[in-house]
Amino acid sequence: MDFNAWRPEDTARRFSIMGASSLGTFLWIGLWLGSGLNPLLALLVGILVGALTHLIAFPILRAIFRR
């Protein structure tokens, strides 16, 4: 895989998905095991936070990588 061939949009999308999925997974496990929340409810919260993180981080990272 040629990392130099990635466009700024590709890099921003991959980094935002990586960060959002990491945060969503961490939050899901933390809510489920740490606070004793129902696993399905904790999964739903993790998915929602991950999706919101991606929607916020992607335009910011795209603007940073276009410089």
N, CA, C and O atoms as a Tinker XYZ file with bonds, in Angstrom:
   268  protein
     1  N      0.845000   -1.168000    0.000000    73     2
     2  CA     0.000000    0.000000    0.000000    64     1     3
     3  C      0.891000    1.231000    0.000000    63     2     4     5
     4  O      1.793000    1.356000    0.829000    81     3
     5  N      0.639000    2.122000   -0.915000    73     3     6
     6  CA     1.442000    3.324000   -1.054000    64     5     7
     7  C      0.800000    4.455000   -0.254000    63     6     8     9
     8  O     -0.208000    5.027000   -0.669000    81     7
     9  N      1.388000    4.768000    0.887000    73     7    10
    10  CA     0.817000    5.801000    1.745000    64     9    11
    11  C      0.950000    7.197000    1.138000    63    10    12    13
    12  O      0.176000    8.091000    1.479000    81    11
    13  N      1.906000    7.391000    0.256000    73    11    14
    14  CA     2.085000    8.704000   -0.356000    64    13    15
    15  C      1.034000    8.987000   -1.420000    63    14    16    17
    16  O      0.870000   10.137000   -1.828000    81    15
    17  N      0.317000    7.961000   -1.879000    73    15    18
    18  CA    -0.702000    8.149000   -2.908000    64    17    19
    19  C     -2.059000    8.526000   -2.312000    63    18    20    21
    20  O     -2.997000    8.827000   -3.051000    81    19
    21  N     -2.168000    8.512000   -0.999000    73    19    22
    22  CA    -3.440000    8.863000   -0.384000    64    21    23
    23  C     -3.711000   10.347000   -0.553000    63    22    24    25
    24  O     -2.820000   11.180000   -0.389000    81    23
    25  N     -4.937000   10.659000   -0.880000    73    23    26
    26  CA    -5.350000   12.059000   -0.923000    64    25    27
    27  C     -5.627000   12.521000    0.510000    63    26    28    29
    28  O     -5.787000   11.686000    1.400000    81    27
    29  N     -5.686000   13.829000    0.749000    73    27    30
    30  CA    -5.980000   14.313000    2.105000    64    29    31
    31  C     -7.324000   13.813000    2.635000    63    30    32    33
    32  O     -7.467000   13.590000    3.838000    81    31
    33  N     -8.306000   13.635000    1.758000    73    31    34
    34  CA    -9.606000   13.128000    2.187000    64    33    35
    35  C     -9.493000   11.686000    2.685000    63    34    36    37
    36  O    -10.129000   11.310000    3.670000    81    35
    37  N     -8.679000   10.884000    1.996000    73    35    38
    38  CA    -8.480000    9.493000    2.412000    64    37    39
    39  C     -7.823000    9.415000    3.786000    63    38    40    41
    40  O     -8.250000    8.654000    4.653000    81    39
    41  N     -6.789000   10.207000    3.964000    73    39    42
    42  CA    -6.080000   10.213000    5.239000    64    41    43
    43  C     -6.995000   10.685000    6.360000    63    42    44    45
    44  O     -7.024000   10.082000    7.432000    81    43
    45  N     -7.735000   11.751000    6.121000    73    43    46
    46  CA    -8.638000   12.275000    7.147000    64    45    47
    47  C     -9.735000   11.268000    7.482000    63    46    48    49
    48  O    -10.078000   11.088000    8.650000    81    47
    49  N    -10.280000   10.619000    6.471000    73    47    50
    50  CA   -11.325000    9.635000    6.718000    64    49    51
    51  C    -10.802000    8.448000    7.518000    63    50    52    53
    52  O    -11.462000    7.987000    8.448000    81    51
    53  N     -9.631000    7.957000    7.165000    73    51    54
    54  CA    -9.078000    6.804000    7.877000    64    53    55
    55  C     -8.727000    7.150000    9.325000    63    54    56    57
    56  O     -8.992000    6.358000   10.229000    81    55
    57  N     -8.141000    8.312000    9.550000    73    55    58
    58  CA    -7.819000    8.710000   10.914000    64    57    59
    59  C     -9.063000    8.971000   11.738000    63    58    60    61
    60  O     -9.102000    8.623000   12.918000    81    59
    61  N    -10.086000    9.579000   11.139000    73    59    62
    62  CA   -11.305000    9.842000   11.910000    64    61    63
    63  C    -12.050000    8.546000   12.219000    63    62    64    65
    64  O    -12.622000    8.412000   13.301000    81    63
    65  N    -12.054000    7.603000   11.304000    73    63    66
    66  CA   -12.679000    6.300000   11.584000    64    65    67
    67  C    -11.896000    5.552000   12.653000    63    66    68    69
    68  O    -12.491000    4.915000   13.523000    81    67
    69  N    -10.585000    5.622000   12.600000    73    67    70
    70  CA    -9.761000    4.952000   13.608000    64    69    71
    71  C    -10.016000    5.541000   14.994000    63    70    72    73
    72  O    -10.197000    4.801000   15.961000    81    71
    73  N    -10.031000    6.851000   15.089000    73    71    74
    74  CA   -10.267000    7.486000   16.383000    64    73    75
    75  C    -11.677000    7.262000   16.896000    63    74    76    77
    76  O    -11.874000    7.019000   18.087000    81    75
    77  N    -12.664000    7.343000   16.005000    73    75    78
    78  CA   -14.054000    7.160000   16.414000    64    77    79
    79  C    -14.326000    5.731000   16.851000    63    78    80    81
    80  O    -15.033000    5.507000   17.834000    81    79
    81  N    -13.777000    4.770000   16.136000    73    79    82
    82  CA   -14.004000    3.373000   16.535000    64    81    83
    83  C    -13.278000    3.046000   17.836000    63    82    84    85
    84  O    -13.790000    2.275000   18.648000    81    83
    85  N    -12.107000    3.613000   18.042000    73    83    86
    86  CA   -11.398000    3.396000   19.302000    64    85    87
    87  C    -12.163000    3.998000   20.474000    63    86    88    89
    88  O    -12.314000    3.357000   21.513000    81    87
    89  N    -12.644000    5.224000   20.312000    73    87    90
    90  CA   -13.404000    5.866000   21.382000    64    89    91
    91  C    -14.718000    5.142000   21.640000    63    90    92    93
    92  O    -15.094000    4.946000   22.795000    81    91
    93  N    -15.414000    4.745000   20.596000    73    91    94
    94  CA   -16.672000    4.022000   20.762000    64    93    95
    95  C    -16.486000    2.687000   21.454000    63    94    96    97
    96  O    -17.286000    2.314000   22.312000    81    95
    97  N    -15.434000    1.962000   21.089000    73    95    98
    98  CA   -15.163000    0.678000   21.722000    64    97    99
    99  C    -14.777000    0.859000   23.186000    63    98   100   101
   100  O    -15.244000    0.114000   24.048000    81    99
   101  N    -13.936000    1.832000   23.468000    73    99   102
   102  CA   -13.536000    2.099000   24.843000    64   101   103
   103  C    -14.745000    2.495000   25.692000    63   102   104   105
   104  O    -14.893000    2.036000   26.824000    81   103
   105  N    -15.596000    3.339000   25.145000    73   103   106
   106  CA   -16.774000    3.766000   25.884000    64   105   107
   107  C    -17.739000    2.607000   26.106000    63   106   108   109
   108  O    -18.311000    2.483000   27.189000    81   107
   109  N    -17.929000    1.760000   25.102000    73   107   110
   110  CA   -18.810000    0.600000   25.236000    64   109   111
   111  C    -18.334000   -0.323000   26.355000    63   110   112   113
   112  O    -19.122000   -0.724000   27.211000    81   111
   113  N    -17.050000   -0.657000   26.346000    73   111   114
   114  CA   -16.519000   -1.546000   27.377000    64   113   115
   115  C    -16.554000   -0.870000   28.742000    63   114   116   117
   116  O    -16.851000   -1.518000   29.745000    81   115
   117  N    -16.254000    0.420000   28.790000    73   115   118
   118  CA   -16.280000    1.134000   30.057000    64   117   119
   119  C    -17.668000    1.217000   30.650000    63   118   120   121
   120  O    -17.848000    1.023000   31.853000    81   119
   121  N    -18.661000    1.506000   29.806000    73   119   122
   122  CA   -20.032000    1.585000   30.311000    64   121   123
   123  C    -20.564000    0.211000   30.704000    63   122   124   125
   124  O    -21.298000    0.071000   31.683000    81   123
   125  N    -20.189000   -0.785000   29.939000    73   123   126
   126  CA   -20.695000   -2.128000   30.207000    64   125   127
   127  C    -20.058000   -2.721000   31.464000    63   126   128   129
   128  O    -20.760000   -3.164000   32.373000    81   127
   129  N    -18.748000   -2.728000   31.509000    73   127   130
   130  CA   -18.059000   -3.377000   32.620000    64   129   131
   131  C    -17.844000   -2.442000   33.808000    63   130   132   133
   132  O    -17.891000   -2.880000   34.958000    81   131
   133  N    -17.613000   -1.178000   33.542000    73   131   134
   134  CA   -17.313000   -0.250000   34.618000    64   133   135
   135  C    -18.529000    0.215000   35.392000    63   134   136   137
   136  O    -18.485000    0.332000   36.617000    81   135
   137  N    -19.613000    0.480000   34.681000    73   135   138
   138  CA   -20.785000    1.002000   35.380000    64   137   139
   139  C    -21.925000   -0.003000   35.458000    63   138   140   141
   140  O    -22.962000    0.289000   36.053000    81   139
   141  N    -21.754000   -1.161000   34.880000    73   139   142
   142  CA   -22.777000   -2.200000   34.966000    64   141   143
   143  C    -24.004000   -1.916000   34.121000    63   142   144   145
   144  O    -25.088000   -2.418000   34.417000    81   143
   145  N    -23.851000   -1.125000   33.081000    73   143   146
   146  CA   -24.966000   -0.819000   32.190000    64   145   147
   147  C    -25.284000   -2.052000   31.332000    63   146   148   149
   148  O    -24.412000   -2.883000   31.074000    81   147
   149  N    -26.522000   -2.153000   30.905000    73   147   150
   150  CA   -26.926000   -3.240000   30.024000    64   149   151
   151  C    -25.992000   -3.258000   28.801000    63   150   152   153
   152  O    -25.740000   -2.203000   28.220000    81   151
   153  N    -25.471000   -4.432000   28.397000    73   151   154
   154  CA   -24.513000   -4.471000   27.285000    64   153   155
   155  C    -25.058000   -3.892000   25.980000    63   154   156   157
   156  O    -24.321000   -3.238000   25.243000    81   155
   157  N    -26.326000   -4.120000   25.688000    73   155   158
   158  CA   -26.876000   -3.586000   24.435000    64   157   159
   159  C    -27.045000   -2.078000   24.495000    63   158   160   161
   160  O    -26.818000   -1.389000   23.500000    81   159
   161  N    -27.438000   -1.561000   25.641000    73   159   162
   162  CA   -27.548000   -0.115000   25.797000    64   161   163
   163  C    -26.164000    0.538000   25.750000    63   162   164   165
   164  O    -25.987000    1.602000   25.157000    81   163
   165  N    -25.199000   -0.109000   26.377000    73   163   166
   166  CA   -23.828000    0.402000   26.330000    64   165   167
   167  C    -23.288000    0.370000   24.898000    63   166   168   169
   168  O    -22.574000    1.285000   24.487000    81   167
   169  N    -23.620000   -0.669000   24.141000    73   167   170
   170  CA   -23.205000   -0.750000   22.742000    64   169   171
   171  C    -23.835000    0.357000   21.922000    63   170   172   173
   172  O    -23.168000    0.960000   21.082000    81   171
   173  N    -25.103000    0.631000   22.150000    73   171   174
   174  CA   -25.788000    1.708000   21.436000    64   173   175
   175  C    -25.142000    3.056000   21.729000    63   174   176   177
   176  O    -24.934000    3.857000   20.818000    81   175
   177  N    -24.829000    3.306000   22.981000    73   175   178
   178  CA   -24.171000    4.569000   23.346000    64   177   179
   179  C    -22.791000    4.650000   22.695000    63   178   180   181
   180  O    -22.406000    5.707000   22.195000    81   179
   181  N    -22.049000    3.552000   22.696000    73   179   182
   182  CA   -20.737000    3.537000   22.058000    64   181   183
   183  C    -20.811000    3.807000   20.562000    63   182   184   185
   184  O    -19.968000    4.516000   20.013000    81   183
   185  N    -21.812000    3.246000   19.907000    73   183   186
   186  CA   -21.992000    3.478000   18.471000    64   185   187
   187  C    -22.351000    4.937000   18.205000    63   186   188   189
   188  O    -21.814000    5.553000   17.285000    81   187
   189  N    -23.248000    5.482000   19.002000    73   187   190
   190  CA   -23.651000    6.877000   18.806000    64   189   191
   191  C    -22.494000    7.843000   19.039000    63   190   192   193
   192  O    -22.306000    8.784000   18.268000    81   191
   193  N    -21.724000    7.617000   20.088000    73   191   194
   194  CA   -20.580000    8.491000   20.359000    64   193   195
   195  C    -19.523000    8.341000   19.266000    63   194   196   197
   196  O    -18.918000    9.330000   18.852000    81   195
   197  N    -19.297000    7.115000   18.797000    73   195   198
   198  CA   -18.348000    6.907000   17.712000    64   197   199
   199  C    -18.771000    7.601000   16.432000    63   198   200   201
   200  O    -17.945000    8.197000   15.740000    81   199
   201  N    -20.064000    7.527000   16.112000    73   199   202
   202  CA   -20.560000    8.191000   14.902000    64   201   203
   203  C    -20.446000    9.709000   15.022000    63   202   204   205
   204  O    -20.050000   10.381000   14.070000    81   203
   205  N    -20.790000   10.244000   16.176000    73   203   206
   206  CA   -20.662000   11.691000   16.376000    64   205   207
   207  C    -19.208000   12.142000   16.329000    63   206   208   209
   208  O    -18.900000   13.206000   15.794000    81   207
   209  N    -18.324000   11.339000   16.886000    73   207   210
   210  CA   -16.903000   11.668000   16.839000    64   209   211
   211  C    -16.394000   11.692000   15.403000    63   210   212   213
   212  O    -15.623000   12.575000   15.027000    81   211
   213  N    -16.824000   10.726000   14.606000    73   211   214
   214  CA   -16.410000   10.700000   13.202000    64   213   215
   215  C    -16.947000   11.921000   12.458000    63   214   216   217
   216  O    -16.224000   12.540000   11.678000    81   215
   217  N    -18.208000   12.267000   12.695000    73   215   218
   218  CA   -18.796000   13.411000   12.007000    64   217   219
   219  C    -18.126000   14.727000   12.389000    63   218   220   221
   220  O    -18.077000   15.653000   11.580000    81   219
   221  N    -17.620000   14.816000   13.593000    73   219   222
   222  CA   -16.935000   16.034000   14.033000    64   221   223
   223  C    -15.477000   16.029000   13.584000    63   222   224   225
   224  O    -14.966000   17.054000   13.133000    81   223
   225  N    -14.808000   14.889000   13.702000    73   223   226
   226  CA   -13.370000   14.826000   13.435000    64   225   227
   227  C    -13.033000   14.855000   11.950000    63   226   228   229
   228  O    -11.985000   15.381000   11.574000    81   227
   229  N    -13.892000   14.305000   11.099000    73   227   230
   230  CA   -13.551000   14.221000    9.672000    64   229   231
   231  C    -13.349000   15.595000    9.022000    63   230   232   233
   232  O    -12.331000   15.792000    8.359000    81   231
   233  N    -14.271000   16.555000    9.181000    73   231   234
   234  CA   -14.007000   17.861000    8.553000    64   233   235
   235  C    -12.794000   18.582000    9.139000    63   234   236   237
   236  O    -12.080000   19.287000    8.426000    81   235
   237  N    -12.566000   18.404000   10.441000    73   235   238
   238  CA   -11.410000   19.054000   11.058000    64   237   239
   239  C    -10.124000   18.455000   10.522000    63   238   240   241
   240  O     -9.208000   19.188000   10.151000    81   239
   241  N    -10.044000   17.139000   10.477000    73   239   242
   242  CA    -8.835000   16.493000    9.959000    64   241   243
   243  C     -8.645000   16.755000    8.474000    63   242   244   245
   244  O     -7.512000   16.900000    8.016000    81   243
   245  N     -9.719000   16.816000    7.722000    73   243   246
   246  CA    -9.598000   17.118000    6.295000    64   245   247
   247  C     -9.023000   18.505000    6.083000    63   246   248   249
   248  O     -8.202000   18.705000    5.189000    81   247
   249  N     -9.448000   19.473000    6.902000    73   247   250
   250  CA    -8.905000   20.823000    6.788000    64   249   251
   251  C     -7.430000   20.865000    7.188000    63   250   252   253
   252  O     -6.644000   21.610000    6.603000    81   251
   253  N     -7.064000   20.073000    8.172000    73   251   254
   254  CA    -5.663000   20.042000    8.608000    64   253   255
   255  C     -4.777000   19.396000    7.548000    63   254   256   257
   256  O     -3.692000   19.902000    7.261000    81   255
   257  N     -5.225000   18.277000    6.961000    73   255   258
   258  CA    -4.392000   17.569000    5.995000    64   257   259
   259  C     -4.344000   18.259000    4.629000    63   258   260   261
   260  O     -3.457000   17.956000    3.831000    81   259
   261  N     -5.251000   19.157000    4.341000    73   259   262
   262  CA    -5.210000   19.883000    3.064000    64   261   263
   263  C     -4.158000   20.982000    3.052000    63   262   264   265
   264  O     -3.827000   21.502000    1.986000    81   263
   265  N     -3.639000   21.337000    4.182000    73   263   266
   266  CA    -2.627000   22.411000    4.240000    64   265   267
   267  C     -1.352000   21.991000    3.601000    63   266   268
   268  O     -0.397000   22.766000    3.561000    81   267
